[in-house]
């Protein structure tokens, strides 16, 4: 053992405390710093120093010299900074030299390849509307659509419509008499130009008249159109409430259907959770009888209609598939997603007895002959049954592929409408029993009053916007916008404005009505070459008590090529003489 260590262990009085060790370390550091100051070479500063005669040089303890930090590094950073600055200057000079020495050949070597053909414009601009129509690989040479004097009718329900005009649009800041006169004119179905009633027929009153419609049922805490709205909270209705709603709905539905048959209501909608029905009076759309359009449908719903002996057609379905669907009156199964209408296997077996096509007997005879032919070849009965089952399965899958699409839209005409009305009135499947709207019957929407209807109004909002350096007045309508609203507003604005435009948003579940209406008109034109103008006048006169104005009825009764369109944007230009749309 070290003698020092043994001495310290034997004499505890020589032990050092931690604070004494720290004090000694600080003292040593001060001594080293003082020695460094004494050993530092004398400075050549020109300040005044104290010296004695006989001594050369300066006093090392001159008070004018700045004390150096003892903890700083003992190197000169100025030289290092100078070297870094020189390096940066050299790099800059080298970069400028490289740029000055670069040749055109070197620049071309890194440029992008030059295309062989000049680039063509990718957008086609409409000179009349001054709007970009669509991206195109080259300039279109097709002629622009000619303005039409008549505005086509759109049979889909709109959820939003915006009007744009450079001048103020009527309907902003309505006065009391304007709102009252517009309400009275709508309820009493008074013409917009009839001033004999003593009502205000100003543009503001007539604009307010276009924002009203009738609805049943109306429950303020529920959004009943569209039916898939997320605003409906889970409020459970009891059995008494459901029974009362069903009873009132049956009365309103019956009254509204009678108005359509009497031509005192041009059309109305029945909006359920899984389907929408459009009933139209005779003369609307060029049809000579009362008719109904049902969309979308499933294989199960069509089977339920056949079970009730209701004849119908599928206008948008392919001709070959439509022929097969008409030839097969009975269907052996139902798709899984048949929605509100589902039949059991026993009910489906009765469908085979319903015969819609006289050629069905011939088809059954052919099937019997095929089975006998297979038996004559020695095919077992089990194999024949398996072949028939596979064939029926393929046909079922082919029919289910078009379910819940526009091609599944059903047309029902004439006396079959009465049977279809009874079917909807008595079918319990029209009212859903689960979901947010459990127990709430379908929504009825109409442009005229009926028993049990509630008077509703659209939400209107006006503002000013700036587009392409110009100011425009904008009026937005939101809610249930029925087909007669746009022709009514266009007729009003053409009297007071020069140019205006409108953009519309359709409810997706009702867009098939436009396609079916146009298809029916095209088929009628092919058969009759053209629709007689006298028939249109007769239809319009028969609907004179329907509550709509003459120019709206004329638009609905026209059966020309461009009388029905699914409108997304419409522009009226007074100088060009008509409407253009897309």
DODOGU-356651 format. One record per residue (C-alpha): residue number from 1; residue in three letters; x, y, z. Coordinates in steps of 0.05 Angstrom, whole numbers, plus 5000, padded with zeros to 4 digits. Example, Ala and Ser with C-alpha at 12.3 -4.5 7.8 and 13.67 -1.06 7.14 Angstrom:
REM residues 2
    nr   rest      u      v      w
     1    ALA   5246   4910   5156
     2    SER   5273   4979   5143
//
This chain:
REM residues 582
    nr   rest      u      v      w
     1    UNK   5000   5000   5000
     2    UNK   5023   5070   4985
     3    UNK   5053   5103   5048
     4    UNK   5015   5168   5034
     5    UNK   4951   5131   5028
     6    UNK   4965   5091   5092
     7    UNK   4982   5156   5128
     8    UNK   4916   5189   5107
     9    UNK   4877   5128   5129
    10    UNK   4912   5128   5196
    11    UNK   4901   5203   5205
    12    UNK   4830   5226   5186
    13    UNK   4848   5298   5201
    14    UNK   4884   5302   5133
    15    UNK   4821   5288   5094
    16    UNK   4794   5343   5048
    17    UNK   4722   5364   5044
    18    UNK   4691   5375   4974
    19    UNK   4685   5450   4983
    20    UNK   4759   5454   5000
    21    UNK   4777   5415   4938
    22    UNK   4736   5463   4894
    23    UNK   4768   5523   4928
    24    UNK   4837   5496   4914
    25    UNK   4820   5482   4841
    26    UNK   4795   5554   4832
    27    UNK   4859   5580   4864
    28    UNK   4902   5540   4817
    29    UNK   4863   5566   4757
    30    UNK   4875   5638   4779
    31    UNK   4949   5625   4788
    32    UNK   4954   5595   4718
    33    UNK   4917   5655   4689
    34    UNK   4964   5703   4724
    35    UNK   5025   5667   4699
    36    UNK   4998   5669   4628
    37    UNK   4989   5744   4632
    38    UNK   5060   5753   4658
    39    UNK   5091   5709   4604
    40    UNK   5051   5742   4546
    41    UNK   5096   5783   4498
    42    UNK   5091   5859   4504
    43    UNK   5042   5895   4459
    44    UNK   5061   5950   4410
    45    UNK   5001   5992   4427
    46    UNK   5010   6067   4419
    47    UNK   4973   6082   4483
    48    UNK   5008   6115   4543
    49    UNK   5049   6066   4585
    50    UNK   5087   6073   4650
    51    UNK   5163   6061   4647
    52    UNK   5223   6075   4689
    53    UNK   5290   6104   4666
    54    UNK   5339   6052   4648
    55    UNK   5287   6001   4628
    56    UNK   5271   5986   4556
    57    UNK   5203   5963   4532
    58    UNK   5135   5973   4562
    59    UNK   5106   5956   4629
    60    UNK   5071   5888   4625
    61    UNK   5019   5914   4674
    62    UNK   4997   5972   4631
    63    UNK   4926   5991   4650
    64    UNK   4906   6007   4578
    65    UNK   4911   5935   4555
    66    UNK   4847   5894   4551
    67    UNK   4844   5831   4591
    68    UNK   4837   5767   4552
    69    UNK   4786   5714   4568
    70    UNK   4824   5656   4600
    71    UNK   4772   5606   4576
    72    UNK   4776   5624   4502
    73    UNK   4815   5584   4451
    74    UNK   4886   5606   4442
    75    UNK   4882   5615   4367
    76    UNK   4869   5673   4321
    77    UNK   4801   5669   4287
    78    UNK   4814   5729   4242
    79    UNK   4863   5690   4199
    80    UNK   4814   5634   4192
    81    UNK   4758   5681   4170
    82    UNK   4804   5713   4120
    83    UNK   4821   5645   4090
    84    UNK   4747   5628   4084
    85    UNK   4732   5694   4049
    86    UNK   4788   5683   3999
    87    UNK   4762   5613   3984
    88    UNK   4692   5640   3971
    89    UNK   4719   5692   3923
    90    UNK   4758   5639   3886
    91    UNK   4695   5596   3879
    92    UNK   4655   5655   3852
    93    UNK   4709   5672   3802
    94    UNK   4711   5599   3779
    95    UNK   4636   5599   3769
    96    UNK   4638   5662   3727
    97    UNK   4696   5634   3686
    98    UNK   4656   5570   3671
    99    UNK   4596   5610   3650
   100    UNK   4637   5655   3605
   101    UNK   4672   5595   3573
   102    UNK   4607   5556   3559
   103    UNK   4591   5547   3485
   104    UNK   4523   5542   3450
   105    UNK   4536   5468   3437
   106    UNK   4543   5454   3512
   107    UNK   4477   5491   3526
   108    UNK   4440   5451   3472
   109    UNK   4465   5387   3503
   110    UNK   4424   5398   3566
   111    UNK   4362   5430   3536
   112    UNK   4295   5392   3530
   113    UNK   4282   5360   3461
   114    UNK   4244   5405   3413
   115    UNK   4178   5375   3390
   116    UNK   4172   5357   3316
   117    UNK   4103   5391   3310
   118    UNK   4080   5456   3341
   119    UNK   4035   5449   3401
   120    UNK   3961   5458   3388
   121    UNK   3913   5491   3437
   122    UNK   3882   5442   3486
   123    UNK   3819   5482   3501
   124    UNK   3759   5501   3458
   125    UNK   3729   5568   3474
   126    UNK   3657   5586   3457
   127    UNK   3657   5657   3427
   128    UNK   3585   5671   3447
   129    UNK   3589   5649   3520
   130    UNK   3663   5665   3530
   131    UNK   3671   5602   3571
   132    UNK   3719   5543   3565
   133    UNK   3675   5486   3542
   134    UNK   3721   5425   3547
   135    UNK   3794   5405   3540
   136    UNK   3807   5380   3469
   137    UNK   3869   5356   3433
   138    UNK   3856   5403   3375
   139    UNK   3809   5459   3355
   140    UNK   3739   5434   3343
   141    UNK   3710   5447   3274
   142    UNK   3638   5428   3293
   143    UNK   3587   5484   3286
   144    UNK   3563   5517   3349
   145    UNK   3492   5500   3371
   146    UNK   3441   5549   3345
   147    UNK   3400   5588   3396
   148    UNK   3331   5560   3406
   149    UNK   3268   5601   3414
   150    UNK   3238   5550   3462
   151    UNK   3269   5527   3527
   152    UNK   3267   5451   3537
   153    UNK   3233   5421   3598
   154    UNK   3274   5384   3650
   155    UNK   3233   5331   3686
   156    UNK   3285   5318   3740
   157    UNK   3277   5352   3807
   158    UNK   3331   5404   3820
   159    UNK   3361   5416   3889
   160    UNK   3397   5482   3873
   161    UNK   3393   5535   3819
   162    UNK   3434   5599   3810
   163    UNK   3415   5658   3766
   164    UNK   3468   5707   3741
   165    UNK   3454   5774   3710
   166    UNK   3491   5841   3704
   167    UNK   3430   5879   3730
   168    UNK   3391   5868   3793
   169    UNK   3346   5806   3794
   170    UNK   3274   5816   3820
   171    UNK   3258   5784   3886
   172    UNK   3308   5820   3930
   173    UNK   3280   5859   3989
   174    UNK   3207   5845   3975
   175    UNK   3155   5893   4000
   176    UNK   3095   5869   4040
   177    UNK   3045   5875   3983
   178    UNK   3092   5839   3935
   179    UNK   3099   5779   3980
   180    UNK   3024   5778   3994
   181    UNK   3005   5784   3921
   182    UNK   3054   5730   3900
   183    UNK   3026   5683   3953
   184    UNK   2954   5697   3933
   185    UNK   2969   5688   3859
   186    UNK   3002   5621   3871
   187    UNK   2947   5593   3916
   188    UNK   2890   5618   3871
   189    UNK   2928   5599   3806
   190    UNK   2920   5669   3777
   191    UNK   2957   5684   3713
   192    UNK   3020   5725   3717
   193    UNK   2993   5778   3669
   194    UNK   2922   5781   3696
   195    UNK   2915   5848   3730
   196    UNK   2839   5845   3736
   197    UNK   2843   5814   3805
   198    UNK   2874   5877   3834
   199    UNK   2938   5843   3856
   200    UNK   3009   5867   3849
   201    UNK   3038   5838   3785
   202    UNK   3107   5869   3793
   203    UNK   3168   5826   3777
   204    UNK   3183   5818   3851
   205    UNK   3114   5789   3866
   206    UNK   3118   5742   3807
   207    UNK   3188   5719   3828
   208    UNK   3163   5703   3897
   209    UNK   3106   5663   3866
   210    UNK   3156   5617   3831
   211    UNK   3189   5598   3898
   212    UNK   3127   5563   3926
   213    UNK   3105   5490   3922
   214    UNK   3060   5440   3958
   215    UNK   3084   5381   3999
   216    UNK   3055   5325   4041
   217    UNK   3072   5304   4094
   218    UNK   3110   5361   4126
   219    UNK   3145   5345   4192
   220    UNK   3190   5405   4212
   221    UNK   3240   5362   4249
   222    UNK   3252   5316   4188
   223    UNK   3279   5328   4118
   224    UNK   3231   5290   4074
   225    UNK   3265   5307   4008
   226    UNK   3314   5281   3991
   227    UNK   3297   5220   4033
   228    UNK   3370   5202   4045
   229    UNK   3386   5266   4081
   230    UNK   3434   5260   4141
   231    UNK   3397   5315   4179
   232    UNK   3343   5267   4201
   233    UNK   3356   5248   4273
   234    UNK   3334   5183   4302
   235    UNK   3264   5201   4326
   236    UNK   3223   5138   4334
   237    UNK   3149   5144   4318
   238    UNK   3099   5103   4356
   239    UNK   3044   5060   4326
   240    UNK   2989   5113   4335
   241    UNK   3032   5165   4299
   242    UNK   3048   5118   4242
   243    UNK   2975   5099   4233
   244    UNK   2954   5172   4232
   245    UNK   3007   5190   4180
   246    UNK   2987   5131   4136
   247    UNK   2913   5150   4138
   248    UNK   2926   5223   4121
   249    UNK   2975   5203   4066
   250    UNK   2924   5157   4033
   251    UNK   2873   5214   4030
   252    UNK   2923   5263   4000
   253    UNK   2950   5213   3950
   254    UNK   2879   5195   3926
   255    UNK   2859   5268   3918
   256    UNK   2923   5285   3880
   257    UNK   2914   5226   3832
   258    UNK   2843   5248   3818
   259    UNK   2867   5318   3801
   260    UNK   2916   5289   3750
   261    UNK   2863   5245   3718
   262    UNK   2817   5306   3713
   263    UNK   2874   5347   3681
   264    UNK   2871   5398   3737
   265    UNK   2942   5381   3759
   266    UNK   2995   5371   3705
   267    UNK   3041   5326   3746
   268    UNK   3064   5306   3815
   269    UNK   3118   5264   3848
   270    UNK   3116   5207   3897
   271    UNK   3185   5203   3931
   272    UNK   3197   5140   3972
   273    UNK   3262   5115   4003
   274    UNK   3280   5066   3947
   275    UNK   3242   5094   3887
   276    UNK   3210   5156   3856
   277    UNK   3146   5159   3815
   278    UNK   3126   5215   3767
   279    UNK   3051   5217   3749
   280    UNK   3034   5261   3689
   281    UNK   2967   5281   3660
   282    UNK   2945   5264   3589
   283    UNK   2977   5310   3538
   284    UNK   3042   5322   3577
   285    UNK   3102   5300   3537
   286    UNK   3060   5282   3477
   287    UNK   3026   5222   3512
   288    UNK   2951   5217   3499
   289    UNK   2935   5182   3565
   290    UNK   2952   5190   3638
   291    UNK   3018   5155   3651
   292    UNK   3069   5143   3706
   293    UNK   3145   5134   3706
   294    UNK   3177   5092   3761
   295    UNK   3252   5093   3775
   296    UNK   3293   5056   3796
   297    UNK   3264   4986   3797
   298    UNK   3290   4917   3815
   299    UNK   3273   4848   3791
   300    UNK   3231   4837   3853
   301    UNK   3191   4901   3843
   302    UNK   3175   4883   3770
   303    UNK   3154   4814   3793
   304    UNK   3107   4846   3844
   305    UNK   3076   4889   3788
   306    UNK   3066   4828   3745
   307    UNK   3034   4792   3802
   308    UNK   2982   4848   3806
   309    UNK   2970   4842   3730
   310    UNK   2999   4911   3717
   311    UNK   3027   4917   3647
   312    UNK   3089   4960   3637
   313    UNK   3147   4972   3591
   314    UNK   3221   4988   3598
   315    UNK   3236   5044   3548
   316    UNK   3310   5050   3563
   317    UNK   3325   4976   3563
   318    UNK   3361   4945   3505
   319    UNK   3314   4917   3453
   320    UNK   3337   4845   3459
   321    UNK   3335   4846   3534
   322    UNK   3268   4881   3534
   323    UNK   3239   4828   3488
   324    UNK   3264   4773   3534
   325    UNK   3235   4810   3594
   326    UNK   3166   4816   3561
   327    UNK   3167   4743   3539
   328    UNK   3183   4719   3609
   329    UNK   3123   4741   3651
   330    UNK   3143   4697   3709
   331    UNK   3209   4701   3745
   332    UNK   3235   4644   3788
   333    UNK   3275   4686   3838
   334    UNK   3288   4754   3867
   335    UNK   3354   4792   3872
   336    UNK   3383   4799   3941
   337    UNK   3378   4875   3939
   338    UNK   3305   4879   3918
   339    UNK   3293   4934   3969
   340    UNK   3222   4949   3989
   341    UNK   3188   4896   3946
   342    UNK   3204   4823   3961
   343    UNK   3163   4761   3948
   344    UNK   3168   4692   3978
   345    UNK   3181   4630   3937
   346    UNK   3108   4611   3940
   347    UNK   3087   4679   3912
   348    UNK   3140   4675   3858
   349    UNK   3112   4608   3835
   350    UNK   3046   4643   3819
   351    UNK   3082   4692   3773
   352    UNK   3091   4638   3722
   353    UNK   3016   4638   3711
   354    UNK   3016   4711   3689
   355    UNK   3023   4717   3614
   356    UNK   3041   4784   3583
   357    UNK   3062   4760   3514
   358    UNK   3021   4715   3469
   359    UNK   3085   4683   3445
   360    UNK   3096   4654   3514
   361    UNK   3058   4591   3496
   362    UNK   3103   4580   3436
   363    UNK   3164   4588   3480
   364    UNK   3137   4537   3530
   365    UNK   3124   4489   3473
   366    UNK   3196   4498   3450
   367    UNK   3222   4483   3520
   368    UNK   3181   4420   3523
   369    UNK   3207   4398   3455
   370    UNK   3279   4411   3478
   371    UNK   3268   4369   3540
   372    UNK   3239   4312   3499
   373    UNK   3297   4317   3450
   374    UNK   3347   4311   3508
   375    UNK   3309   4252   3536
   376    UNK   3312   4218   3468
   377    UNK   3387   4226   3469
   378    UNK   3391   4188   3534
   379    UNK   3405   4248   3580
   380    UNK   3385   4234   3651
   381    UNK   3328   4274   3682
   382    UNK   3375   4301   3736
   383    UNK   3422   4329   3682
   384    UNK   3363   4361   3645
   385    UNK   3340   4393   3710
   386    UNK   3410   4419   3724
   387    UNK   3415   4449   3654
   388    UNK   3349   4485   3662
   389    UNK   3370   4511   3730
   390    UNK   3436   4539   3703
   391    UNK   3401   4572   3644
   392    UNK   3350   4604   3691
   393    UNK   3406   4628   3736
   394    UNK   3442   4661   3677
   395    UNK   3378   4697   3656
   396    UNK   3366   4720   3727
   397    UNK   3437   4749   3733
   398    UNK   3430   4784   3666
   399    UNK   3365   4817   3689
   400    UNK   3394   4837   3756
   401    UNK   3454   4872   3724
   402    UNK   3409   4930   3703
   403    UNK   3371   4936   3768
   404    UNK   3373   5003   3804
   405    UNK   3397   5039   3741
   406    UNK   3365   5085   3690
   407    UNK   3352   5025   3644
   408    UNK   3306   4996   3697
   409    UNK   3257   5055   3691
   410    UNK   3185   5031   3682
   411    UNK   3130   5064   3640
   412    UNK   3057   5051   3659
   413    UNK   3002   5081   3615
   414    UNK   2926   5086   3610
   415    UNK   2882   5043   3653
   416    UNK   2943   5009   3682
   417    UNK   2956   5074   3720
   418    UNK   2894   5062   3761
   419    UNK   2919   4992   3780
   420    UNK   2987   5020   3796
   421    UNK   2956   5074   3840
   422    UNK   2918   5020   3879
   423    UNK   2982   4980   3884
   424    UNK   3020   5039   3916
   425    UNK   2961   5057   3960
   426    UNK   2953   4987   3990
   427    UNK   3025   4962   3989
   428    UNK   3056   4964   4058
   429    UNK   3125   4962   4028
   430    UNK   3121   5035   4004
   431    UNK   3133   5058   4076
   432    UNK   3198   5033   4106
   433    UNK   3197   5002   4175
   434    UNK   3271   5013   4191
   435    UNK   3319   5071   4187
   436    UNK   3313   5145   4202
   437    UNK   3246   5153   4167
   438    UNK   3213   5090   4194
   439    UNK   3138   5097   4192
   440    UNK   3139   5160   4150
   441    UNK   3100   5152   4084
   442    UNK   3129   5175   4017
   443    UNK   3133   5250   4002
   444    UNK   3083   5280   3954
   445    UNK   3106   5341   3914
   446    UNK   3060   5381   3868
   447    UNK   3054   5450   3836
   448    UNK   2980   5457   3855
   449    UNK   2943   5450   3921
   450    UNK   2911   5385   3944
   451    UNK   2880   5357   4008
   452    UNK   2928   5356   4066
   453    UNK   2984   5393   4030
   454    UNK   3031   5442   4064
   455    UNK   3053   5505   4029
   456    UNK   3129   5507   4026
   457    UNK   3178   5558   3998
   458    UNK   3248   5555   3971
   459    UNK   3308   5586   4006
   460    UNK   3331   5648   3968
   461    UNK   3398   5682   3976
   462    UNK   3422   5742   3935
   463    UNK   3493   5769   3929
   464    UNK   3541   5805   3883
   465    UNK   3601   5770   3852
   466    UNK   3658   5791   3807
   467    UNK   3679   5749   3747
   468    UNK   3731   5767   3695
   469    UNK   3732   5839   3718
   470    UNK   3656   5849   3714
   471    UNK   3604   5852   3769
   472    UNK   3544   5806   3768
   473    UNK   3481   5798   3810
   474    UNK   3471   5727   3835
   475    UNK   3408   5695   3863
   476    UNK   3410   5624   3889
   477    UNK   3348   5581   3900
   478    UNK   3355   5520   3944
   479    UNK   3303   5466   3961
   480    UNK   3253   5427   3919
   481    UNK   3256   5459   3850
   482    UNK   3201   5429   3806
   483    UNK   3204   5427   3730
   484    UNK   3158   5487   3720
   485    UNK   3202   5535   3760
   486    UNK   3257   5546   3708
   487    UNK   3209   5562   3649
   488    UNK   3170   5608   3695
   489    UNK   3232   5647   3716
   490    UNK   3259   5649   3645
   491    UNK   3193   5678   3620
   492    UNK   3197   5731   3675
   493    UNK   3270   5750   3663
   494    UNK   3264   5754   3588
   495    UNK   3214   5811   3598
   496    UNK   3260   5853   3642
   497    UNK   3332   5831   3626
   498    UNK   3374   5828   3565
   499    UNK   3421   5770   3580
   500    UNK   3424   5721   3638
   501    UNK   3448   5650   3654
   502    UNK   3429   5595   3702
   503    UNK   3465   5534   3731
   504    UNK   3426   5476   3761
   505    UNK   3441   5416   3804
   506    UNK   3396   5354   3795
   507    UNK   3375   5302   3846
   508    UNK   3409   5239   3820
   509    UNK   3349   5193   3833
   510    UNK   3305   5234   3785
   511    UNK   3351   5243   3725
   512    UNK   3322   5182   3689
   513    UNK   3256   5218   3677
   514    UNK   3289   5263   3625
   515    UNK   3320   5205   3587
   516    UNK   3255   5166   3586
   517    UNK   3214   5226   3563
   518    UNK   3263   5240   3507
   519    UNK   3263   5167   3486
   520    UNK   3187   5165   3483
   521    UNK   3186   5228   3440
   522    UNK   3238   5199   3393
   523    UNK   3199   5134   3385
   524    UNK   3135   5172   3372
   525    UNK   3170   5214   3318
   526    UNK   3195   5152   3284
   527    UNK   3125   5123   3281
   528    UNK   3086   5186   3262
   529    UNK   3143   5224   3227
   530    UNK   3123   5287   3267
   531    UNK   3076   5307   3321
   532    UNK   3017   5347   3296
   533    UNK   3014   5419   3320
   534    UNK   2939   5413   3328
   535    UNK   2947   5358   3379
   536    UNK   2993   5403   3421
   537    UNK   2942   5459   3420
   538    UNK   2887   5411   3440
   539    UNK   2928   5383   3498
   540    UNK   2945   5453   3522
   541    UNK   2872   5473   3521
   542    UNK   2852   5411   3559
   543    UNK   2903   5430   3613
   544    UNK   2881   5503   3617
   545    UNK   2852   5491   3687
   546    UNK   2914   5458   3714
   547    UNK   2940   5521   3748
   548    UNK   3000   5534   3704
   549    UNK   3009   5590   3653
   550    UNK   3000   5580   3579
   551    UNK   3073   5585   3559
   552    UNK   3093   5533   3612
   553    UNK   3038   5485   3588
   554    UNK   3062   5496   3517
   555    UNK   3132   5477   3538
   556    UNK   3108   5414   3573
   557    UNK   3062   5391   3516
   558    UNK   3114   5400   3461
   559    UNK   3138   5334   3432
   560    UNK   3194   5357   3387
   561    UNK   3266   5333   3384
   562    UNK   3293   5386   3432
   563    UNK   3233   5392   3477
   564    UNK   3264   5352   3535
   565    UNK   3335   5360   3560
   566    UNK   3374   5347   3624
   567    UNK   3397   5418   3637
   568    UNK   3460   5435   3676
   569    UNK   3472   5504   3648
   570    UNK   3428   5551   3608
   571    UNK   3445   5618   3575
   572    UNK   3396   5668   3545
   573    UNK   3422   5719   3496
   574    UNK   3373   5769   3470
   575    UNK   3417   5790   3412
   576    UNK   3424   5719   3386
   577    UNK   3350   5708   3395
   578    UNK   3342   5649   3442
   579    UNK   3369   5598   3491
   580    UNK   3431   5555   3490
   581    UNK   3444   5500   3541
   582    UNK   3490   5444   3560
//
